[in-house]
Amino acid sequence: MGKLDDILELIKEGARTSKEIAERLEISAEEVEGIIKILESLGYVEKIEIGESCGSCPLKKICPGSCIIFKGNIYQMKK
């Protein structure tokens, strides 16, 4: 599995920050940010910045100000 797949899988499992993903994969946060930008451009994820709806979020006290959510569908080639 490649790094794009690994990061996408972690996001699907609930990882929400570049720092968390970097720690779990033992790679730099900068590398994670670059891969996330690729995943964003492909439509698989989107970055959510702090906004009005954050006021009612139960995680607002521990939120770093933005998070990444899984947005797309994953397709696999049949063998």
VOVO-513824 format. One record per residue (C-alpha): x, y, z; residue number from 1. Coordinates in pm, whole numbers, plus 32768, in hexadecimal, padded with zeros to 4 digits. Layout:
BEGIN
@X=X | Y=Y | Z=Z | seq=NUM
...
END
This chain:
BEGIN
@X=8000 | Y=8000 | Z=8000 | seq=1
@X=8088 | Y=815B | Z=7FA7 | seq=2
@X=8093 | Y=828E | Z=8081 | seq=3
@X=7F60 | Y=8325 | Z=7FD7 | seq=4
@X=7E9B | Y=81EB | Z=802A | seq=5
@X=7F23 | Y=81E0 | Z=818D | seq=6
@X=7EC3 | Y=8349 | Z=81D2 | seq=7
@X=7D6D | Y=8322 | Z=8132 | seq=8
@X=7D2D | Y=81EE | Z=8207 | seq=9
@X=7D8D | Y=82A7 | Z=8347 | seq=10
@X=7CA5 | Y=83C6 | Z=82EB | seq=11
@X=7B8B | Y=82CF | Z=82AD | seq=12
@X=7BD3 | Y=8236 | Z=8404 | seq=13
@X=7BB2 | Y=8389 | Z=84AB | seq=14
@X=7D0A | Y=8430 | Z=84A8 | seq=15
@X=7CC3 | Y=85A3 | Z=847F | seq=16
@X=7E0E | Y=865E | Z=848C | seq=17
@X=7F53 | Y=8652 | Z=83CA | seq=18
@X=8014 | Y=8635 | Z=8510 | seq=19
@X=7F4D | Y=8504 | Z=857F | seq=20
@X=7F7A | Y=845C | Z=842C | seq=21
@X=80EF | Y=84AD | Z=8425 | seq=22
@X=8122 | Y=8416 | Z=857F | seq=23
@X=8065 | Y=82D9 | Z=8528 | seq=24
@X=8124 | Y=82A5 | Z=83E1 | seq=25
@X=8271 | Y=8323 | Z=846B | seq=26
@X=829F | Y=8420 | Z=8352 | seq=27
@X=82B9 | Y=859C | Z=8356 | seq=28
@X=8186 | Y=8679 | Z=8376 | seq=29
@X=81FD | Y=8733 | Z=823E | seq=30
@X=81F0 | Y=85F1 | Z=8174 | seq=31
@X=8094 | Y=85A9 | Z=81F8 | seq=32
@X=8021 | Y=870A | Z=8197 | seq=33
@X=80A3 | Y=86D4 | Z=8035 | seq=34
@X=7FF1 | Y=8588 | Z=8013 | seq=35
@X=7EB0 | Y=861D | Z=80A0 | seq=36
@X=7EC1 | Y=872E | Z=7F96 | seq=37
@X=7ED5 | Y=861D | Z=7E8D | seq=38
@X=7DAB | Y=8568 | Z=7F29 | seq=39
@X=7CEB | Y=86B3 | Z=7F31 | seq=40
@X=7D32 | Y=86F2 | Z=7DC1 | seq=41
@X=7CB3 | Y=8595 | Z=7D70 | seq=42
@X=7B73 | Y=85D5 | Z=7E37 | seq=43
@X=7BAC | Y=84CD | Z=7F43 | seq=44
@X=7BC4 | Y=85B7 | Z=806E | seq=45
@X=7B76 | Y=871C | Z=80C9 | seq=46
@X=7C0C | Y=87FC | Z=81D0 | seq=47
@X=7B12 | Y=88A1 | Z=82B8 | seq=48
@X=7B7D | Y=89EB | Z=8352 | seq=49
@X=7AEF | Y=8A70 | Z=8496 | seq=50
@X=799A | Y=8B07 | Z=8459 | seq=51
@X=7844 | Y=8B54 | Z=84EA | seq=52
@X=77E3 | Y=89E5 | Z=8508 | seq=53
@X=7913 | Y=89A2 | Z=85E2 | seq=54
@X=7867 | Y=8A4A | Z=870A | seq=55
@X=7789 | Y=891B | Z=8742 | seq=56
@X=7896 | Y=8815 | Z=86FE | seq=57
@X=78E6 | Y=873B | Z=882C | seq=58
@X=7A58 | Y=873D | Z=87CA | seq=59
@X=7A7F | Y=88B9 | Z=87BE | seq=60
@X=7B4C | Y=88C2 | Z=8900 | seq=61
@X=7C59 | Y=87E1 | Z=886E | seq=62
@X=7C3D | Y=8841 | Z=86FD | seq=63
@X=7D75 | Y=88D5 | Z=865D | seq=64
@X=7C9F | Y=89BA | Z=8582 | seq=65
@X=7C72 | Y=88E2 | Z=8451 | seq=66
@X=7C3E | Y=8777 | Z=83FE | seq=67
@X=7C3A | Y=868E | Z=82D5 | seq=68
@X=7B0D | Y=85BC | Z=8279 | seq=69
@X=7AE1 | Y=84A0 | Z=8183 | seq=70
@X=7A0D | Y=8518 | Z=8063 | seq=71
@X=7A2A | Y=842C | Z=7F3D | seq=72
@X=79EA | Y=82C9 | Z=7EDC | seq=73
@X=7AFA | Y=81C9 | Z=7EAD | seq=74
@X=7AEB | Y=80D9 | Z=7D8C | seq=75
@X=7BC2 | Y=7FAA | Z=7D58 | seq=76
@X=7C0A | Y=7EF7 | Z=7C11 | seq=77
@X=7B77 | Y=7D9B | Z=7BF3 | seq=78
@X=7C74 | Y=7C8B | Z=7BB2 | seq=79
END
